[in-house]
Amino acid sequence: MHDLVIRGAMVADGVGNPLIQADVAVSDERIAEVGDVTGSARETVDADGLVLAPGIVDVHTHYDAQVTWESQVTPSPSLGVTTVVMGNCGFSIAPCPPDRREQMARNLAEVEGMSIAALEAGIDWGFETFPEYLAQLRRKGCYPNAGVFVGHSAVRTTVLGAEASERAATEDEIATMRGIVHEAMEAGAIGFATSTSINHNGDGGVPMPSRLAEDDELRSLVGVLGELGRGTFQLTVGPSMTVERLESMAAETGRPIFMTAALHNETFPDRAIGMLDGAGAAQSRGNEVWAQVSCQPLRMDFSMRTAFPLQSLDAWEPLHTASDEEFLAVVASEDFRNRFREDLEKPKQGKIFYGDWERVEVAMAATPAHQTLEGETIEAIAEREGRDPVDVMFDLVVDEKLGTTFNAALLNADEAAVEELLLHDAGLISLSDAGAHLCYLCDAGYGLHLLGHWVRDKGVFDLEDGIRRVTSMPAQLYGIPDRGEIAPGKFADLMLFDPATVGRGAIRRVDDLPGGESRLVRDASGVHRVWVNGTRVYDEDGYRDVPPPGHVLDRYMS
């Protein structure tokens, strides 16, 4: 007797073959049969012609902290995601000795737009080492399967402490870090992750620790993967990191490298496609370099105290550690506003905002007097009032004593340019950032957006290929075995959905973080059921109350 039989589905195998009408049987967490299943089952589901696909494999998330207090890892499973990879950009929370916890949490809160109050109330620090972190995940359980990078900034903080964001490492410190990375890889890390992005700042505006690493340190730590002959290297690239430099690391180690992220920027329109072309050229020479691309526009909600889009501007430097009173005095001054305008006019790689005022809206006013501005762009307000957009924004901020919430479309706004990136052979569609930037955005539904917008509405991909790009393709490239496919012997990670209605729902704010803190989430459209290892975790009635069925991944294909 099978555990589960799904009858009458249009089955997408995940590798791009045409859909077939078939039954799918599941036994002992794995797919037992695909075809005309005649055996009985403990549970039978009538798919009624809906599409049955592998669950989405989301390789760029930041659930490292959230998973310690919430096994469901919402909202990803409701959005069709059955496997998540955490620790991206080097922002894991393991290893972490007790005397480094406050520093690591405060850095994480700043760089990933998280509530420090929620992190302090919610993180279960029942671990110190990376192996102990994986062991804790196994004890607590997780709804989706979970792979974890060992993060450069966490390793550096563990070894250098407060000086991790201030200086280069010594030879002895690099040797200690190598030992930590080696231990993590032996315990089951999916690889090593880091960041060189100038937008990645920690508590008080200090650079995240990985940004202080010199070339010998980075090559030494990535070299552990080469010595072991397994693991993936992921990094968020800053202006100092070139595709040529990354290709040399790929050649030295023989390991795949994934750059984050090739996002279209109208000020530097050749940068993203250049990253992809460079990665493609590296692959032609036998060196596996890839660029992660997003199928969504990068939009963010932000207030002035959490103004991630503006923090890389030089004029912002004195505001990182300012009190509210000091902050208001600075942004009210003409000197600051002039320096801010000058920064906007200086092209500088790594910046994500260049004064695109037609893409910045007043999302929520803090006072009744300004509520009529909600939904209007700063440009429209400035034109109507005959004022400079910089003055419009900062006058509003001063009037509302920092309470105003804005929304900005920052990157990937030109769909023709984005389409070119999505179709590039050296690109991997991913970059949900799920679990991070909770104050600003929720892009966890990127896979549903691909299937609804780019497959159904625009016809850029056929359905089978769209499914392949978010299921078997990331699983294969990251060496995750037996995931992302519907075939006998594969794990039964499954998503049943209606292709006529599938998509990401509206964004909404909920107050469900530890301590009652808020975050942004999305609902799914057209998703009927989701299974992880054969256990239904989500359906039309919401999340199921079941023992967490996800596996903590610790064995990968080399």
Protein Blocks (a to p, Z undefined) as FASTA:
>chain_A
ZZbdcehiacdehnopacdddddddeehiafbgcjdfbdcfbdcdeklpacddddddfbd
cfkmmmmmomnlpaklmnopabdcehihhiacbdcdfklmmmmmmmmmmmnopafklmmm
mmccfbfbfmlmmmmmmmnopfbdcdddddfklmmmmmnmmmlmmbccdfklmmmmmmmm
mmmmmnopabdcddfbfklccehhiacfklmpcfklmmmmmmmmmmnopajddddddfkl
cfklmmmmmmmnopacddddddddfklmmlmmmmmmmmmmmmmnopacdddddfbdcddd
ddfklmmklmmpmklmmmmmgcfklmmmmmmpmklmmmmmmmmmmccehiabehiaklcc
cfbacbfklmmmgopafklmmmmnopafklmmmmmmmmnnopaccdddfbhklmklmmmm
mmpmkbccehkogoiaklmmccklmmmmmmmmmmmmnomacfklmmmmmmmmmmmmnopg
hihiacehiacddddddfklgccdddddddfbghhiacdddddehiabdceehiafbdfk
bccddddfbdcdfbdcZZ
